């Protein structure tokens, strides 16, 4: 349904999109993720025909977007991060305007009623858009993207400004749309990706650094090893030992305790098994190891690891930060706070975000 081949976009000497290629099949829901400035929005703008490409090709439903933009756009519904609303119109006037603008041939009354029922805006159908809450405005923006039942629907941060109940409703909507439409979703809300997307494409510095099914995304991180440890011993001395241990890139003490044992999270370098040497070191110091558990990686950890892998210098600096006492748990909190601010509103404390300007600064 969507085919992108060797796409390049340059802004002067800056390469925003650097020779990327991927396909999206009919009925597939794909999450497009990456740090700010990675090239996501540029890729989506080219895909919708808003921007031209420096080189490469983009096709939708077999139509080249660059050579035949008007015909290709008939197959696309698009919701940008800021919904394109006319605030002085009523919801009804705005949707009719978009219906006429798209040259839709479906029965207008029935079609718009169906869309209003899907996005749950029937109760504000006669109201002026400027008098609506941000959440309702977002829903009206989603409604305009669905007019004409386009084969491809592109959403850029579709749940910004919605409350938790509305977010769940939009997630269900996206899943249902995936049965009959091809959907591309750009978002910073990681749970949204896990709950909705069939596949994840991660872009960093204009290049695709991961393209995996959602359930297989951990394959993009080679043999990363993380453990939860329970150790009886002086907390500060144990933590300093863990951080200075060869092969350890991250160590942090956790708030929970198990009797007289403190809990620690430890991450080793790729391909390095620290378990035996750690056991012998603890035995020599007479610090009993009363528990060890291998940990799976969260989506946040996977994204950070993938971006780090795409920039070797970052991995070295990250290791040095950890050994100096600045673990990536602190970094993740800063990144999450920044992205929550970018999203405009914290979603009830339930959702976490990953990338932002602070992340870029931290990785440099």
N, C-alpha and C positions, 0 to 999 in steps of 0.2 A: 504493500500500500504506500509506504514511504521509502524512498531510496536516496541516500546521500552518498556521493562518490567523490573522494579527493577534494573536499570542500576547503577553500582557502579564502580568508578575508583579511586584507591588510588595511590599516589606517595609517597611511604614510609609511614610516619605518616600523610601526608596531603591528605585529601579526596577532590578530585577535582569535582567528580560527586557523589552525595549522594542519592542513591535509587530513581531515577526518572523514571516515566512511563508516556508515552503518545502515541497516535496514530495519523497518518495523512492519510486521505482518498484520494482516487484517484481524481485528478483534484483540490485539495485544495492547496492554497498558504498560507504558515505559516511563520510568522515572529518570529525568535528566538532572543530574546533580553535579555540584562542584563548588569551589570557593568563589567569592565575588571576583569578577574580572576574569573568570576562567574561559568565557566564550559561550556560555549557555544562551543568554539573551540574544547575542548576535546570531547564533545558529537558528534560534526560533524565528527571529526577524527575517532571516533569509528564507526559511522554510515557508513563511506566510507571504512572501513576496514583498515585504516592506523594505528590505535591503537587497542590493545586488551583491553578487559574490565576485571576488577577484579572479577566481578560477574554480573549476569543478562543476558538478551538476547536482541538482536537487529535483526529484520528481515526486508527484503525489497522484495516486491513481493512474499511473502511466503517463501523466502530463508533466512536461518540464516546466517548473515554476519560473525559470528565468526567460524561457523562450515563449511561453504561453501563459502569462501570469493570470489573466482574467478568467480563463477556463479552469485553471488549477485552483484558484481561490473559491470557486463554486463548491469545491469538495472539502473546504476547510472552515471550521468554526474556531474562533480564537478569542480567548479571554486574557488580555494583558494584565500585568500586576495592578495597574490603575484602570478600573473599568471605564470604557469610553461612554460615559453617560451625558445626556443633555438634561441638566438639573431642572430646567423650567418646564419640561414635559411631564405629563403623567406617565405612569408605567405603561398603561394601555397605548398612549400615543407613541411612546418610544419603541415599543415592540412592533407596532404597526409600521412605523417608519423603517425599522430594520427589515421587516418582512418585505416591504416594497423595494427597499434598497437592494436586497439580495435577489429580487425577481422570483420569489418563491411561488410555486405553482400549486402547493397543497391548499386545501380548504382553510382559509385564514382563521375563521372563528374557532373551528375545531382544533387546528394545529396550535394556536396560541393558548387555548384552554388546556390542552394536554401539557404544554411546556410549563404553564403556571402551576399546574398540579404537581408536576415532577419536582420543581424547585420551591414549591410552597410559597407562592407570592400572590395567590388569588385574593387574599384578604386586603392587599394593598394595591390592587390592580387599578383603581381609580384615583390613587393618591399621587401628588406631585413628588418627583424623585428627590428634590432637595429637602423635603420634609421627612425622608426615610432615614432610619439608622444605618450605620456603616454595614452592618450585617445584611440588611435588606438590599442595600445598593449592590453588594457583592452578588447576591442572588439574582438581581435583575441583570447584572453583567453576565452571569452564567446563562441566563435565559436567552439573551441575544446571541450567544455563541451556539445555542442549540437550534435556532431558527433555520428551517430548511433541511433539518436532519442530515447535516454534513457527515461524510464518511470518516473524516479525520477531525478530531477535536484537540486543540492545544490549550492547556491551562497553565498560566504562570501565577503561582501562589494563589490558588483558588479559595483557600480557607482563611485568608488574612481578614481579621476583624470579626470572625464568626465565634459564637460561644460554643462550648463543648458539645452541646446537643446538636447545634447546627452543623458542626464539623462532622459528627457521626453521620448525619443525614447526607452531607455532600460526599463523604466517603462511599456510602451505599449507592449514591447516584453515579459516582465514577465507576464503581464495579458493574453496575447495571449497564452503563454506557458501553463498557468494554465488550458486552455480548454482541452488539451490533455495530460498534464504531471502533476505530483505531484511536487511542488516546495517548498523548504525550503530556506528562505532568512534570513541571518544574516546581520544586518546593524545598524549604529548609526544615520542614517538620518531618523528622526521621520516622516516627511511628506511622505517619501517613504513607510513606513509601512502602514500609513493611506491610501495612494493612491493605494497600490498594494495588501496587504495581506487580506485574508479572516479571519484569526485567528492569535492571538498573544499568544506566550508562553514566559513568563518571568522567567529567572533563576537567583537566587541570592545565593551565597555561596554553589553552588552545588545542590540546591533544586529548584523545581518548585514552585514559589510563586503566579503565576497567569496563567490561561489557559482559554481564553475567545475569543469569536468572536470579531472582531475589533470593531463593533458597540456597543458591550456590555461590553467593557473593564472597563468602569466606575463602573460596579458592583463589581469589585475587591476592590474598595475603599468604605468602609462602611460610608454612610451618611456624607461625607465630606462637609463642609459648607463654602462657600466663597462668600463674598459680595463686591460690589462696593458702597462706601458711598460718599455723597456730604454734607459736613458740613461747616457751617459758623462759624469761630472762629480762634483764634491764632494757626497757624499750628503746632508749636512745642509742645504746651500744649495739643492740641487735640491728636497728635500722641502718646505722652507719656501716656495719659489716655487710649487710645486704647490698647497699648502694655501691660499696667498693669492691664487691665480688666480681672477678673477671667473668664476662659473659652476661652480666645483668645490665639492662638498659633502663629499668624503671623499678623503683621500690617505694612503697608508701605504707604507713601504718593506718589501719582502719579503726573507726570509732568503737566497734563492738569488741567485747572480750569474752573469753571462755575460761572462767575461773581465774587462775593466776597467769593464763596465757594471753598474750596480745595477738591480734590478727593482722596479717600483712598481705599486701598484694605485690607480687613480683613478676616481672616480665623479662624473659631472656632474649638474647640475640637470635636471629634466624639461624636454625641449624645447630644451636648450642644447647646441650642438655646439662642443666646445672644441678640436677637433683642429687646425684651421688656426692659431688664435691661439697655441696651445701650440707648434706647429712654429716659428712666427716668433720666439717668445720664446726658445726653446732655441737657435735659430740666432744670435740677437743675443748670447747669452751664450757662444756657442761650446761648447755642450754637445751633442754628437752624439746624435741619436735613432736608435738602431740597431734598434729593434723596437717594434711596436704591435699589440696583438691585442684585439679585442672579446671580452668575457667574458659568458657566460651567467650568469643569476642562480641561486644555490642556493635551495633551499626555505626555508632560514633567512632569506636576504636578502629573499625575497618576502614572508614573514610580517612581518618588521620593517617593510618598506616599506608594506605594506597597513595595518598598525596606525598607522604614522606618517601615512599619507594620511588616516586617519579622525580625526586630531587635528592640525590645522595648527600649533598651538603646538609640538608635538613636533618637527616638521620644522625649525622655526627653531632650537630649542634644540639639536637634533642637529647642525645646520650650525655653530653656534657652538662646540659641543664639539669638532668636527673641526678647526676653524681654531685652536683653542687647543691642539691636539696630542693630543686624546683621541679617536682614531678608533673606529669602531664595531666593529672587530675585537676590541678590548679589551672592549667592552660585550658582544659576543656570547659571549666566553669566560666572562664573569661569569654571563650568563644560562644558558649551557649547564651550568656547574658547579652553579648553584642548582637547575636542573631535574633534574639527575642526582641531587642529594641528595634532592629531592622524590620521585623515582622509587624511592628506597630503595637503589639499587645500581647502580653503573656497569656497563653491559653490555659488558664486555670491551674497552672503549675504542672499540668499533666504532660506537656510536650516539651521536648528538648530540641535545640537547634545546634548546628555544627559549625558552619563557616561564617566568616565575617571579616571586616577590615582588621580587627585585632588578630585574627588567625593569620592573615597575610603578614602582619608585622612580626608575629611570633616566629613565623617560618623563615624569615629573612635573616 
